[in-house]
Amino acid sequence: MFIHIGNENVIHSEQIIAIIDCNLVSSSVINDEMMTASKREKKVIGPKKDAKAVVLTNDFIYYSTLSVSTLKKRSSMMSTIDRLDDYSEEISNS
């Protein structure tokens, strides 16, 4: 499934490694180094201004204007939808 993470970015939910509060990224030396290296490699997407969360994926790092709790709810909703049974064929055959 895909998840809209804000700033017109939609990513595959299986690619998400972590969702981190923006304030926590700058408070950690390791996270700060990771962001610097990713920026150098042009793997950071989205503006830092107004960002509330950082979404780490297999290939890129996204700044998101959505909060961590909103993104968590969206990803939980997607995993719930994935687990639902598909009855669409039964309905169309009726």
N, C-alpha and C positions, 0 to 999 in steps of 0.2 A: 504494500500500500504506500501511497504518497502522503506526505504531510506538508502543509503550508507553514513555513516558519517565519513569515513576515518578510517585508521588503521585497515582495514579488518573487520570493524564492520558494520553490517546491522541491523537496528531496525525497528519495526513497527511504522509508522509515527503517529499513534494515541496515542502512549505511550509518545511522546515528550511533556514535560511540559514547558520547556524553553531552549533557546540557549543563552548562556552568553559569552561575550568576556572574554578570560582568564585573561586579565589585570584587569578587573573589579572584578573578584572573590576575588583576594587577597587584594583589596582595601576596602572590606567590612568585618567588624567583624563578622556579621551574616553568610555571605557566607563562610568565613574562618572556622567558627565553624562547619558549615554543612559539609564542605569538610573533616575536621578532624574526625568528627563522622562517616562519610561514609567510610573513609579509615580504621578506626578501625573495622568497620563491614564488611570490604572487599567488599564494594559495588562500588568501583571506578575502572573503567576499562580503560586501556590504559596508555601510558607513558605521564608524564607531560612535558617532554622535547619536544620542538618544537610544543607544543600544542598552538593553536590559539583560540579555543573555548571549552566551557564546555557544554555538552548536558545533561540536566536533564530529566530523565524518571521516570515512576512510581516505578521502582525497582532499577535502577542503575544510576550512574553518569559516563559519558564517556568523556575522554579527546579526542579532535579531532584536527588533524593537518589542517583541513579545516577552512577557515574563517567563521565568522558569516554570512556574506553576501552570501557566496557560499551555506551554509547550508539552509539559508532562501530561496534562489532561488530553491534549490532542493525540499524543502518541499512545496513551492508554486506550483512547477511544478506537484508534486504528487496530490495536492488538485485539480488542474485543470484537470488532467487526471481522477480523481475520478468522476468529474462532467460531463464528456463526455458521450454521449449516446453510447451504444454498438450496433453496427450494424453487428457484426460478423456472426450471424445466417442468416441474410438476404443475406449476401454475399455468404455464403456457400450453400444456397438453390437456388441460381440463376443459 
